[in-house]
Structure formats: structure tokens, C-alpha cells
């Protein structure tokens, strides 16, 4: 299985990872490498929990990731 992971700088330090296809699947780390490693583990735990509860596992759908610039009033 393959999932898109979005990594952003944390508010105070380090990085935060979210997985759009898995609502609530969030992880963090001090470095990008650690964050990716932690995100992979979080995805595995998330999927295991769904399977244990007999719930369907969301699959990654084709998605296009783009940046959009907006201006605030």
C-alpha cells in the first residue's frame, strides 16, 4: 500500500506529518527523516487498528497535490 504523507514544519520545532487518506493519522519528529519513519509507523498502527475493529482500510486514490496562492483582505 502507498499513501501520500504531507510534511510541514512544526509550530515550535521539528516537523509534523499528516496522511490525507487516513483522517486523524498524524505523526511528528525532530528531523524530516525521523518524521517520515514515524509517519510510516503511524500508518501501520492506524491500519492495524482498523483491521482489528473490522473496519475498511481507506486506499490512496489518485490525487493531485498543488500549491495555490491567495490574498487576504
LUMZALUM-667728 format. One record per residue: x, z negated, y negated of N, C-alpha, C in turn; residue number from 1. Coordinates in steps of 0.001 Angstrom, whole numbers. Atoms other than C-alpha are relative to their C-alpha. Example, Ala and Ser with C-alpha at 12.3 -4.5 7.8 and 13.67 -1.06 7.14 Angstrom:
BEGIN
<node n_xx="890" n_zz="0" n_yy="1190" ca_xx="12300" ca_zz="-7800" ca_yy="4500" c_xx="900" c_zz="0" c_yy="-1200" num="1"/>
<node n_xx="-820" n_zz="60" n_yy="1190" ca_xx="13670" ca_zz="-7140" ca_yy="1060" c_xx="-770" c_zz="-730" c_yy="-1090" num="2"/>
END
This chain:
BEGIN
<node n_xx="849" n_zz="0" n_yy="1179" ca_xx="0" ca_zz="0" ca_yy="0" c_xx="891" c_zz="0" c_yy="-1237" num="1"/>
<node n_xx="-765" n_zz="-86" n_yy="1242" ca_xx="1146" ca_zz="689" ca_yy="-3510" c_xx="-918" c_zz="-334" c_yy="-1165" num="2"/>
<node n_xx="776" n_zz="417" n_yy="1165" ca_xx="-69" ca_zz="-900" ca_yy="-6750" c_xx="825" c_zz="147" c_yy="-1268" num="3"/>
<node n_xx="-628" n_zz="-31" n_yy="1317" ca_xx="699" ca_zz="-406" ca_yy="-10420" c_xx="133" c_zz="-1434" c_yy="-495" num="4"/>
<node n_xx="-256" n_zz="1320" n_yy="569" ca_xx="2269" ca_zz="-3511" ca_yy="-11978" c_xx="389" c_zz="212" c_yy="-1457" num="5"/>
<node n_xx="-285" n_zz="-94" n_yy="1438" ca_xx="2268" ca_zz="-3912" ca_yy="-15771" c_xx="831" c_zz="-1220" c_yy="-380" num="6"/>
<node n_xx="-895" n_zz="1092" n_yy="395" ca_xx="5174" ca_zz="-5983" ca_yy="-17111" c_xx="106" c_zz="-36" c_yy="-1520" num="7"/>
<node n_xx="-114" n_zz="217" n_yy="1446" ca_xx="5195" ca_zz="-7425" ca_yy="-20616" c_xx="897" c_zz="-1203" c_yy="-249" num="8"/>
<node n_xx="-770" n_zz="1181" n_yy="371" ca_xx="7456" ca_zz="-9848" ca_yy="-22417" c_xx="-961" c_zz="-1167" c_yy="-174" num="9"/>
<node n_xx="818" n_zz="1199" n_yy="129" ca_xx="6106" ca_zz="-13385" ca_yy="-22271" c_xx="-75" c_zz="-457" c_yy="-1447" num="10"/>
<node n_xx="171" n_zz="496" n_yy="1366" ca_xx="4882" ca_zz="-15181" ca_yy="-25381" c_xx="1197" c_zz="-831" c_yy="-466" num="11"/>
<node n_xx="-1111" n_zz="858" n_yy="384" ca_xx="7751" ca_zz="-17663" ca_yy="-25335" c_xx="1329" c_zz="494" c_yy="560" num="12"/>
<node n_xx="-1221" n_zz="-505" n_yy="-637" ca_xx="10290" ca_zz="-16289" ca_yy="-22865" c_xx="-364" c_zz="685" c_yy="1299" num="13"/>
<node n_xx="219" n_zz="-657" n_yy="-1281" ca_xx="10642" ca_zz="-14215" ca_yy="-19731" c_xx="-1005" c_zz="1132" c_yy="-74" num="14"/>
<node n_xx="906" n_zz="-1131" n_yy="-133" ca_xx="8133" ca_zz="-11650" ca_yy="-18521" c_xx="-1235" c_zz="-398" c_yy="789" num="15"/>
<node n_xx="1258" n_zz="224" n_yy="-708" ca_xx="4548" ca_zz="-11560" ca_yy="-17271" c_xx="-411" c_zz="1314" c_yy="644" num="16"/>
<node n_xx="440" n_zz="-1187" n_yy="-734" ca_xx="3259" ca_zz="-9117" ca_yy="-14639" c_xx="-1475" c_zz="-140" c_yy="352" num="17"/>
<node n_xx="1389" n_zz="-54" n_yy="-422" ca_xx="-361" ca_zz="-8133" ca_yy="-14062" c_xx="-189" c_zz="1226" c_yy="884" num="18"/>
<node n_xx="300" n_zz="-1093" n_yy="-918" ca_xx="-1876" ca_zz="-5878" ca_yy="-11418" c_xx="-1438" c_zz="441" c_yy="-288" num="19"/>
<node n_xx="1345" n_zz="-411" n_yy="413" ca_xx="-4840" ca_zz="-3944" ca_yy="-12880" c_xx="-990" c_zz="187" c_yy="1149" num="20"/>
<node n_xx="910" n_zz="-238" n_yy="-1123" ca_xx="-6307" ca_zz="-3044" ca_yy="-9464" c_xx="-427" c_zz="-1294" c_yy="695" num="21"/>
<node n_xx="294" n_zz="1289" n_yy="-633" ca_xx="-6320" ca_zz="-6724" ca_yy="-8422" c_xx="-293" c_zz="-1033" c_yy="-1088" num="22"/>
<node n_xx="341" n_zz="909" n_yy="1106" ca_xx="-8197" ca_zz="-8756" ca_yy="-11074" c_xx="465" c_zz="-1434" c_yy="252" num="23"/>
<node n_xx="-493" n_zz="1364" n_yy="-107" ca_xx="-6536" ca_zz="-12112" ca_yy="-11690" c_xx="1346" c_zz="-122" c_yy="683" num="24"/>
<node n_xx="-1318" n_zz="36" n_yy="-645" ca_xx="-3323" ca_zz="-11181" ca_yy="-9884" c_xx="1053" c_zz="87" c_yy="-1097" num="25"/>
<node n_xx="-960" n_zz="118" n_yy="1101" ca_xx="-701" ca_zz="-12365" ca_yy="-12383" c_xx="1214" c_zz="-766" c_yy="513" num="26"/>
<node n_xx="-1221" n_zz="707" n_yy="-357" ca_xx="2905" ca_zz="-13471" ca_yy="-11996" c_xx="932" c_zz="17" c_yy="-1204" num="27"/>
<node n_xx="-963" n_zz="33" n_yy="1101" ca_xx="5907" ca_zz="-14193" ca_yy="-14178" c_xx="1397" c_zz="-230" c_yy="531" num="28"/>
<node n_xx="-1384" n_zz="236" n_yy="-377" ca_xx="9661" ca_zz="-14526" ca_yy="-14140" c_xx="893" c_zz="-49" c_yy="-1221" num="29"/>
<node n_xx="-954" n_zz="85" n_yy="1109" ca_xx="12716" ca_zz="-15149" ca_yy="-16280" c_xx="598" c_zz="1357" c_yy="-331" num="30"/>
<node n_xx="-561" n_zz="-1334" n_yy="201" ca_xx="14056" ca_zz="-11621" ca_yy="-15784" c_xx="-995" c_zz="1032" c_yy="526" num="31"/>
<node n_xx="873" n_zz="-1072" n_yy="-530" ca_xx="12411" ca_zz="-8252" ca_yy="-15082" c_xx="88" c_zz="40" c_yy="1522" num="32"/>
<node n_xx="-193" n_zz="-59" n_yy="-1450" ca_xx="13896" ca_zz="-8244" ca_yy="-11592" c_xx="-754" c_zz="-1134" c_yy="696" num="33"/>
<node n_xx="701" n_zz="1146" n_yy="-573" ca_xx="12565" ca_zz="-11737" ca_yy="-10845" c_xx="-1508" c_zz="188" c_yy="-118" num="34"/>
<node n_xx="1427" n_zz="-222" n_yy="211" ca_xx="9181" ca_zz="-10781" ca_yy="-12283" c_xx="-559" c_zz="998" c_yy="1007" num="35"/>
<node n_xx="438" n_zz="-989" n_yy="-994" ca_xx="8910" ca_zz="-7724" ca_yy="-10032" c_xx="-53" c_zz="-638" c_yy="1391" num="36"/>
<node n_xx="-37" n_zz="679" n_yy="-1301" ca_xx="9893" ca_zz="-9796" ca_yy="-7000" c_xx="-1190" c_zz="-968" c_yy="131" num="37"/>
<node n_xx="1114" n_zz="943" n_yy="-18" ca_xx="7327" ca_zz="-12467" ca_yy="-7912" c_xx="-1346" c_zz="723" c_yy="46" num="38"/>
<node n_xx="1244" n_zz="-776" n_yy="-11" ca_xx="4645" ca_zz="-9827" ca_yy="-8539" c_xx="-282" c_zz="514" c_yy="1407" num="39"/>
<node n_xx="174" n_zz="-486" n_yy="-1370" ca_xx="5209" ca_zz="-8370" ca_yy="-5074" c_xx="-529" c_zz="-1124" c_yy="887" num="40"/>
<node n_xx="457" n_zz="1150" n_yy="-773" ca_xx="4791" ca_zz="-11810" ca_yy="-3557" c_xx="-1441" c_zz="-364" c_yy="-360" num="41"/>
<node n_xx="1360" n_zz="318" n_yy="447" ca_xx="1656" ca_zz="-12453" ca_yy="-5653" c_xx="-1010" c_zz="994" c_yy="586" num="42"/>
<node n_xx="879" n_zz="-1020" n_yy="-583" ca_xx="132" ca_zz="-9168" ca_yy="-4435" c_xx="-229" c_zz="-296" c_yy="1477" num="43"/>
<node n_xx="121" n_zz="294" n_yy="-1422" ca_xx="825" ca_zz="-10079" ca_yy="-815" c_xx="-891" c_zz="-1211" c_yy="241" num="44"/>
<node n_xx="817" n_zz="1206" n_yy="-136" ca_xx="-713" ca_zz="-13555" ca_yy="-1224" c_xx="-1454" c_zz="308" c_yy="-353" num="45"/>
<node n_xx="1345" n_zz="-392" n_yy="442" ca_xx="-3719" ca_zz="-12085" ca_yy="-3068" c_xx="-719" c_zz="740" c_yy="1128" num="46"/>
<node n_xx="601" n_zz="-796" n_yy="-1077" ca_xx="-4366" ca_zz="-9559" ca_yy="-284" c_xx="-265" c_zz="-868" c_yy="1231" num="47"/>
<node n_xx="204" n_zz="905" n_yy="-1141" ca_xx="-3893" ca_zz="-12199" ca_yy="2433" c_xx="-1239" c_zz="-865" c_yy="-207" num="48"/>
<node n_xx="1159" n_zz="846" n_yy="294" ca_xx="-6486" ca_zz="-14417" ca_yy="711" c_xx="-1308" c_zz="793" c_yy="149" num="49"/>
<node n_xx="1193" n_zz="-837" n_yy="-157" ca_xx="-8983" ca_zz="-11540" ca_yy="537" c_xx="-318" c_zz="209" c_yy="1477" num="50"/>
<node n_xx="195" n_zz="-243" n_yy="-1424" ca_xx="-8484" ca_zz="-10758" ca_yy="4226" c_xx="-503" c_zz="-1248" c_yy="719" num="51"/>
<node n_xx="434" n_zz="1257" n_yy="-615" ca_xx="-8858" ca_zz="-14420" ca_yy="5224" c_xx="-1464" c_zz="-290" c_yy="-305" num="52"/>
<node n_xx="1388" n_zz="234" n_yy="408" ca_xx="-12161" ca_zz="-14553" ca_yy="3310" c_xx="-928" c_zz="1132" c_yy="435" num="53"/>
<node n_xx="812" n_zz="-1108" n_yy="-469" ca_xx="-13352" ca_zz="-11312" ca_yy="4905" c_xx="-458" c_zz="935" c_yy="-1110" num="54"/>
<node n_xx="351" n_zz="-843" n_yy="1140" ca_xx="-13434" ca_zz="-9513" ca_yy="1556" c_xx="803" c_zz="1294" c_yy="36" num="55"/>
<node n_xx="-729" n_zz="-1273" n_yy="23" ca_xx="-12455" ca_zz="-5896" ca_yy="974" c_xx="1226" c_zz="-69" c_yy="-911" num="56"/>
<node n_xx="-1226" n_zz="-67" n_yy="803" ca_xx="-8989" ca_zz="-5170" ca_yy="-375" c_xx="-104" c_zz="1223" c_yy="-908" num="57"/>
<node n_xx="43" n_zz="-1145" n_yy="905" ca_xx="-9121" ca_zz="-3015" ca_yy="-3520" c_xx="1237" c_zz="879" c_yy="177" num="58"/>
<node n_xx="-1104" n_zz="-933" n_yy="-95" ca_xx="-6998" ca_zz="80" ca_yy="-3224" c_xx="335" c_zz="521" c_yy="-1383" num="59"/>
<node n_xx="-441" n_zz="-613" n_yy="1253" ca_xx="-4974" ca_zz="1528" ca_yy="-6055" c_xx="-640" c_zz="1379" c_yy="-94" num="60"/>
<node n_xx="555" n_zz="-1326" n_yy="212" ca_xx="-6831" ca_zz="4506" ca_yy="-7463" c_xx="927" c_zz="762" c_yy="-931" num="61"/>
<node n_xx="-811" n_zz="-790" n_yy="919" ca_xx="-5220" ca_zz="7363" ca_yy="-9291" c_xx="-327" c_zz="-437" c_yy="-1417" num="62"/>
<node n_xx="196" n_zz="463" n_yy="1369" ca_xx="-4744" ca_zz="6129" ca_yy="-12813" c_xx="1080" c_zz="600" c_yy="-877" num="63"/>
<node n_xx="-969" n_zz="-486" n_yy="970" ca_xx="-3060" ca_zz="7461" ca_yy="-15879" c_xx="263" c_zz="-1130" c_yy="-986" num="64"/>
<node n_xx="-373" n_zz="1055" n_yy="924" ca_xx="-1182" ca_zz="4932" ca_yy="-17970" c_xx="531" c_zz="669" c_yy="-1264" num="65"/>
<node n_xx="-413" n_zz="-590" n_yy="1277" ca_xx="-877" ca_zz="5883" ca_yy="-21639" c_xx="89" c_zz="-1079" c_yy="-1065" num="66"/>
<node n_xx="-60" n_zz="870" n_yy="1174" ca_xx="14" ca_zz="4201" ca_yy="-24925" c_xx="-833" c_zz="650" c_yy="-1088" num="67"/>
<node n_xx="848" n_zz="-504" n_yy="1080" ca_xx="-2460" ca_zz="4540" ca_yy="-27767" c_xx="291" c_zz="-806" c_yy="-1249" num="68"/>
<node n_xx="-235" n_zz="676" n_yy="1259" ca_xx="-1666" ca_zz="3736" ca_yy="-31381" c_xx="-1315" c_zz="-77" c_yy="-786" num="69"/>
<node n_xx="1188" n_zz="180" n_yy="829" ca_xx="-4451" ca_zz="2308" ca_yy="-33550" c_xx="424" c_zz="-719" c_yy="-1271" num="70"/>
<node n_xx="-269" n_zz="756" n_yy="1229" ca_xx="-4565" ca_zz="951" ca_yy="-37066" c_xx="-1172" c_zz="-936" c_yy="-259" num="71"/>
<node n_xx="1012" n_zz="1003" n_yy="306" ca_xx="-6404" ca_zz="-2209" ca_yy="-38012" c_xx="-326" c_zz="37" c_yy="-1478" num="72"/>
<node n_xx="428" n_zz="-10" n_yy="1417" ca_xx="-8346" ca_zz="-2527" ca_yy="-41225" c_xx="466" c_zz="-1208" c_yy="-730" num="73"/>
END
